[in-house]
Amino acid sequence: MLSSRLPKLAAICAFAAIALTGCSAAGSGGAATPSPTAAASAESTTAEGGGTCADVQAEIDSIRTSVESISTQVPGDIPGAVATLATIGTSLTTLQESVTDPDLKTHVDTLVTEVTELQATAGELANGEGGFAAAASILTQLGEVESALSSLTAYCELQTS
């Protein structure tokens, strides 16, 4: 029964990966809305030392590259996607511990939550659990991770402008 669904699942995942890759190539656009308190916390972000937007942005760029690579792994390399997500999770944990600005921490925490959910779903799929629903959920959750990344980037751009 699973073998009869596998080609359909692979085709849907491939189509969705192509669609997501196309969206990623277009950039973050203007869809992200920075926090309304971003301007008020600009001085505290840089005055508090470690964990500033400048510190975070370098790591976020690296994480964004890793997230974009997941869309190419999902159709045929779920174990690879799980490994990439583990690396992203480790980077985010380190990042989360270094952030001191409350507004910036909120954005990082949101990203951590989205990545954690994606890790759980990808792990289920890698273990042969969840089937079609897990595969479809991965694509939705990947979009949520990209949205959280865009929101964090927009917040930091506001801080540094």
Backbone as CSV, one residue per row, in Angstrom:
resi,resn,N_x,N_y,N_z,CA_x,CA_y,CA_z,C_x,C_y,C_z
1,MET,0.818,-1.176,0.000,0.000,0.000,0.000,0.872,1.254,0.000
2,LEU,1.911,1.296,0.824,2.806,2.432,0.857,3.535,2.590,-0.468
3,SER,3.898,1.460,-1.091,4.621,1.547,-2.357,3.758,2.153,-3.453
4,SER,2.454,2.004,-3.385,1.591,2.619,-4.393,1.425,4.111,-4.146
5,ARG,1.618,4.565,-2.934,1.509,5.990,-2.615,2.840,6.715,-2.764
6,LEU,3.933,6.000,-2.712,5.249,6.605,-2.745,5.492,7.464,-3.978
7,PRO,5.169,7.012,-5.198,5.387,7.876,-6.360,4.570,9.168,-6.293
8,LYS,3.343,9.082,-5.801,2.518,10.284,-5.662,3.131,11.230,-4.642
9,LEU,3.566,10.680,-3.526,4.178,11.469,-2.479,5.447,12.145,-2.981
10,ALA,6.273,11.414,-3.692,7.508,11.980,-4.233,7.206,13.097,-5.216
11,ALA,6.202,12.913,-6.053,5.836,13.942,-7.027,5.328,15.197,-6.333
12,ILE,4.515,15.035,-5.310,3.997,16.191,-4.575,5.129,16.916,-3.870
13,CYS,6.021,16.169,-3.246,7.160,16.785,-2.562,8.063,17.515,-3.546
14,ALA,8.303,16.910,-4.692,9.152,17.549,-5.700,8.513,18.836,-6.193
15,PHE,7.216,18.797,-6.459,6.516,19.995,-6.912,6.590,21.092,-5.855
16,ALA,6.329,20.731,-4.613,6.356,21.712,-3.539,7.766,22.261,-3.326
17,ALA,8.772,21.408,-3.442,10.150,21.867,-3.288,10.512,22.865,-4.374
18,ILE,10.064,22.599,-5.588,10.321,23.534,-6.682,9.632,24.859,-6.394
19,ALA,8.403,24.793,-5.916,7.666,26.012,-5.596,8.352,26.787,-4.480
20,LEU,8.804,26.086,-3.440,9.487,26.758,-2.341,10.823,27.322,-2.776
21,THR,11.544,26.608,-3.598,12.822,27.101,-4.082,12.613,28.358,-4.901
22,GLY,11.574,28.382,-5.693,11.257,29.575,-6.474,10.968,30.755,-5.574
23,CYS,10.252,30.526,-4.488,9.960,31.599,-3.545,11.232,32.065,-2.858
24,SER,12.102,31.142,-2.504,13.337,31.502,-1.830,14.246,32.298,-2.740
25,ALA,14.262,31.975,-4.017,15.127,32.680,-4.944,14.689,34.121,-5.127
26,ALA,13.411,34.401,-4.904,12.904,35.753,-5.067,13.284,36.641,-3.901
27,GLY,13.798,36.093,-2.841,14.197,36.884,-1.690,13.076,36.970,-0.677
28,SER,13.322,37.713,0.382,12.340,37.787,1.444,11.246,38.786,1.149
29,GLY,11.405,39.596,0.120,10.347,40.526,-0.250,10.018,41.455,0.887
30,GLY,8.788,41.866,0.964,8.388,42.774,2.017,7.327,42.153,2.896
31,ALA,7.212,40.874,2.925,6.138,40.215,3.643,6.322,40.263,5.154
32,ALA,7.543,40.392,5.627,7.775,40.374,7.058,7.425,41.722,7.664
33,THR,6.841,41.698,8.844,6.488,42.917,9.538,7.318,43.002,10.796
34,PRO,8.175,44.032,10.886,9.002,44.146,12.071,8.170,44.502,13.304
35,SER,8.711,44.216,14.453,8.053,44.499,15.715,7.789,45.991,15.855
36,PRO,6.630,46.403,16.390,6.343,47.816,16.552,7.278,48.496,17.541
37,THR,7.915,47.744,18.405,8.829,48.335,19.373,10.273,48.308,18.892
38,ALA,10.480,47.996,17.625,11.839,47.858,17.108,12.626,49.150,17.233
39,ALA,12.024,50.267,16.867,12.739,51.537,16.919,13.096,51.897,18.355
40,ALA,12.217,51.605,19.292,12.455,51.939,20.687,13.609,51.143,21.278
41,SER,13.847,49.965,20.772,14.892,49.135,21.364,16.205,49.173,20.593
42,ALA,16.307,50.005,19.568,17.517,50.051,18.749,18.745,50.388,19.580
43,GLU,18.607,51.376,20.467,19.756,51.759,21.270,20.125,50.666,22.266
44,SER,19.142,50.043,22.899,19.455,49.012,23.884,20.068,47.785,23.230
45,THR,19.707,47.519,21.976,20.258,46.361,21.282,21.761,46.496,21.126
46,THR,22.218,47.683,20.760,23.649,47.859,20.562,24.362,48.207,21.864
47,ALA,23.658,48.795,22.824,24.303,49.217,24.056,24.566,48.049,25.006
48,GLU,23.822,46.967,24.881,23.946,45.870,25.827,25.126,44.943,25.541
49,GLY,25.804,45.141,24.446,26.934,44.279,24.140,26.518,43.073,23.337
50,GLY,27.029,41.880,23.689,26.784,40.655,22.936,25.323,40.407,22.636
51,GLY,25.091,39.695,21.535,23.731,39.373,21.165,23.011,40.470,20.423
52,THR,23.739,41.334,19.754,23.119,42.400,18.977,22.655,41.869,17.634
53,CYS,21.891,42.695,16.937,21.435,42.294,15.608,22.621,42.029,14.681
54,ALA,23.676,42.815,14.804,24.848,42.588,13.955,25.437,41.201,14.214
55,ASP,25.485,40.797,15.477,25.982,39.460,15.828,25.055,38.377,15.286
56,VAL,23.774,38.599,15.428,22.769,37.624,15.022,22.700,37.491,13.508
57,GLN,22.816,38.595,12.784,22.621,38.568,11.336,23.612,37.651,10.627
58,ALA,24.847,37.633,11.064,25.831,36.746,10.433,25.412,35.281,10.588
59,GLU,24.944,34.921,11.768,24.500,33.544,12.003,23.198,33.249,11.259
60,ILE,22.304,34.229,11.213,21.032,34.048,10.510,21.275,33.827,9.022
61,ASP,22.227,34.530,8.442,22.548,34.309,7.025,22.988,32.866,6.793
62,SER,23.788,32.343,7.700,24.238,30.955,7.599,23.060,29.987,7.760
63,ILE,22.191,30.281,8.712,21.012,29.437,8.932,20.090,29.490,7.724
64,ARG,19.912,30.677,7.138,19.049,30.818,5.955,19.562,29.936,4.811
65,THR,20.859,29.916,4.600,21.441,29.074,3.557,21.130,27.598,3.826
66,SER,21.246,27.196,5.079,20.938,25.806,5.439,19.461,25.491,5.246
67,VAL,18.592,26.414,5.625,17.147,26.204,5.463,16.798,26.073,3.985
68,GLU,17.396,26.908,3.153,17.122,26.835,1.717,17.560,25.493,1.132
69,SER,18.603,24.906,1.698,19.061,23.611,1.185,18.093,22.482,1.530
70,ILE,17.291,22.661,2.565,16.339,21.619,2.962,15.324,21.368,1.862
71,SER,14.908,22.421,1.158,13.898,22.236,0.110,14.399,21.332,-1.011
72,THR,15.705,21.220,-1.175,16.243,20.301,-2.180,16.411,18.890,-1.618
73,GLN,16.421,18.771,-0.297,16.606,17.465,0.339,15.292,16.733,0.575
74,VAL,14.210,17.477,0.774,12.941,16.880,1.179,12.439,15.802,0.218
75,PRO,12.460,15.989,-1.082,11.900,14.915,-1.904,12.648,13.589,-1.793
76,GLY,13.977,13.605,-1.736,14.687,12.342,-1.810,15.679,12.061,-0.711
77,ASP,15.942,13.028,0.151,16.974,12.834,1.162,16.476,13.308,2.527
78,ILE,15.471,12.651,3.040,14.917,13.017,4.344,15.968,12.886,5.449
79,PRO,16.792,11.817,5.468,17.841,11.764,6.497,18.807,12.956,6.402
80,GLY,19.101,13.397,5.178,19.944,14.579,5.003,19.277,15.826,5.553
81,ALA,17.970,15.947,5.325,17.217,17.088,5.854,17.216,17.061,7.381
82,VAL,17.078,15.876,7.958,17.103,15.739,9.416,18.467,16.174,9.956
83,ALA,19.541,15.775,9.286,20.891,16.169,9.711,21.080,17.680,9.597
84,THR,20.595,18.266,8.501,20.691,19.716,8.325,19.914,20.427,9.428
85,LEU,18.727,19.929,9.740,17.915,20.530,10.798,18.591,20.416,12.161
86,ALA,19.304,19.327,12.402,20.032,19.181,13.664,21.117,20.246,13.777
87,THR,21.809,20.502,12.672,22.842,21.541,12.652,22.222,22.914,12.893
88,ILE,21.099,23.170,12.225,20.397,24.443,12.409,19.952,24.582,13.865
89,GLY,19.418,23.513,14.433,18.970,23.542,15.825,20.094,23.874,16.788
90,THR,21.263,23.293,16.565,22.423,23.581,17.405,22.830,25.044,17.287
91,SER,22.864,25.552,16.059,23.213,26.961,15.838,22.210,27.884,16.520
92,LEU,20.935,27.542,16.420,19.898,28.377,17.030,19.965,28.358,18.550
93,THR,20.300,27.221,19.135,20.426,27.143,20.592,21.537,28.064,21.072
94,THR,22.665,28.033,20.390,23.777,28.920,20.727,23.370,30.373,20.556
95,LEU,22.706,30.664,19.456,22.245,32.018,19.172,21.259,32.487,20.239
96,GLN,20.327,31.640,20.588,19.299,31.964,21.573,19.928,32.315,22.924
97,GLU,20.971,31.611,23.297,21.639,31.856,24.574,22.422,33.162,24.582
98,SER,22.834,33.649,23.406,23.653,34.856,23.350,22.847,36.143,23.234
99,VAL,21.567,36.049,22.899,20.748,37.244,22.683,20.321,37.841,24.017
100,THR,20.487,39.169,24.133,20.129,39.859,25.364,18.955,40.818,25.186
101,ASP,18.738,41.332,23.991,17.641,42.262,23.730,16.306,41.510,23.739
102,PRO,15.328,41.954,24.524,14.054,41.222,24.629,13.302,41.081,23.300
103,ASP,13.255,42.137,22.490,12.548,42.053,21.209,13.265,41.108,20.249
104,LEU,14.571,41.192,20.228,15.354,40.303,19.376,15.177,38.856,19.838
105,LYS,15.173,38.662,21.146,14.990,37.313,21.697,13.634,36.736,21.291
106,THR,12.606,37.563,21.242,11.284,37.098,20.821,11.337,36.553,19.404
107,HIS,12.024,37.259,18.512,12.148,36.801,17.124,12.944,35.498,17.039
108,VAL,14.027,35.414,17.794,14.845,34.195,17.789,14.053,33.029,18.387
109,ASP,13.321,33.285,19.468,12.506,32.232,20.083,11.457,31.697,19.115
110,THR,10.843,32.589,18.340,9.858,32.166,17.341,10.509,31.252,16.313
111,LEU,11.695,31.623,15.862,12.418,30.806,14.893,12.764,29.440,15.487
112,VAL,13.199,29.420,16.733,13.525,28.155,17.401,12.288,27.256,17.465
113,THR,11.146,27.827,17.801,9.900,27.055,17.870,9.562,26.437,16.520
114,GLU,9.658,27.236,15.460,9.327,26.741,14.118,10.291,25.637,13.677
115,VAL,11.573,25.819,13.950,12.566,24.806,13.563,12.354,23.525,14.369
116,THR,12.028,23.651,15.641,11.786,22.477,16.481,10.608,21.659,15.949
117,GLU,9.538,22.340,15.542,8.384,21.638,14.968,8.765,20.936,13.663
118,LEU,9.544,21.616,12.841,9.989,21.026,11.580,10.886,19.817,11.834
119,GLN,11.766,19.908,12.828,12.630,18.775,13.178,11.802,17.558,13.580
120,ALA,10.775,17.768,14.375,9.940,16.651,14.831,9.247,15.972,13.653
121,THR,8.697,16.771,12.754,7.991,16.202,11.604,8.952,15.482,10.669
122,ALA,10.111,16.079,10.417,11.098,15.436,9.544,11.593,14.135,10.169
123,GLY,11.757,14.127,11.487,12.162,12.907,12.178,11.128,11.799,12.036
124,GLU,9.841,12.173,12.134,8.769,11.188,11.941,8.832,10.596,10.539
125,LEU,8.990,11.467,9.554,9.028,11.011,8.170,10.244,10.117,7.925
126,ALA,11.384,10.479,8.503,12.596,9.668,8.347,12.427,8.287,8.975
127,ASN,11.608,8.211,10.014,11.347,6.930,10.687,10.192,6.165,10.063
128,GLY,9.687,6.662,8.943,8.586,5.986,8.265,7.233,6.239,8.896
129,GLU,7.146,7.264,9.728,5.893,7.598,10.399,5.255,8.816,9.734
130,GLY,3.982,8.958,9.890,3.304,10.162,9.434,2.851,10.143,7.995
131,GLY,3.529,9.402,7.140,3.143,9.264,5.737,2.944,10.574,5.006
132,PHE,1.901,10.612,4.193,1.616,11.765,3.349,1.402,13.034,4.169
133,ALA,0.718,12.915,5.294,0.442,14.083,6.131,1.740,14.714,6.638
134,ALA,2.706,13.893,7.019,3.988,14.413,7.495,4.747,15.092,6.367
135,ALA,4.709,14.511,5.172,5.400,15.117,4.027,4.796,16.471,3.686
136,ALA,3.486,16.543,3.672,2.820,17.816,3.392,3.097,18.820,4.503
137,SER,3.125,18.354,5.734,3.379,19.217,6.876,4.794,19.790,6.843
138,ILE,5.754,19.011,6.368,7.129,19.503,6.263,7.174,20.747,5.388
139,LEU,6.483,20.700,4.283,6.507,21.834,3.366,5.850,23.060,3.984
140,THR,4.765,22.864,4.690,4.105,23.974,5.378,5.016,24.537,6.461
141,GLN,5.605,23.654,7.242,6.478,24.091,8.328,7.745,24.762,7.806
142,LEU,8.247,24.304,6.682,9.407,24.953,6.076,9.058,26.396,5.712
143,GLY,7.863,26.613,5.216,7.398,27.974,4.928,7.325,28.822,6.190
144,GLU,6.912,28.224,7.303,6.846,28.943,8.579,8.253,29.310,9.070
145,VAL,9.205,28.415,8.882,10.594,28.705,9.258,11.119,29.866,8.420
146,GLU,10.864,29.821,7.114,11.317,30.903,6.239,10.660,32.224,6.621
147,SER,9.401,32.196,7.010,8.699,33.400,7.446,9.320,33.961,8.729
148,ALA,9.635,33.090,9.682,10.271,33.527,10.928,11.653,34.115,10.656
149,LEU,12.394,33.514,9.722,13.697,34.054,9.332,13.548,35.438,8.710
150,SER,12.564,35.600,7.854,12.329,36.892,7.205,11.948,37.956,8.225
151,SER,11.133,37.589,9.192,10.733,38.520,10.240,11.938,38.951,11.077
152,LEU,12.784,37.998,11.414,13.994,38.304,12.177,14.923,39.206,11.374
153,THR,15.087,38.907,10.107,15.940,39.726,9.242,15.395,41.145,9.131
154,ALA,14.081,41.280,8.946,13.463,42.604,8.841,13.659,43.392,10.134
155,TYR,13.515,42.734,11.263,13.732,43.392,12.552,15.164,43.920,12.647
156,CYS,16.122,43.084,12.295,17.524,43.493,12.387,17.872,44.582,11.377
157,GLU,17.276,44.525,10.199,17.514,45.591,9.222,17.017,46.922,9.761
158,LEU,15.901,46.917,10.449,15.361,48.127,11.055,16.299,48.640,12.144
159,GLN,16.905,47.730,12.881,17.815,48.111,13.957,19.094,48.758,13.435
160,THR,19.548,48.312,12.294,20.831,48.797,11.776,20.680,49.935,10.780
161,SER,19.443,50.327,10.461,19.278,51.428,9.494,19.165,52.760,10.175
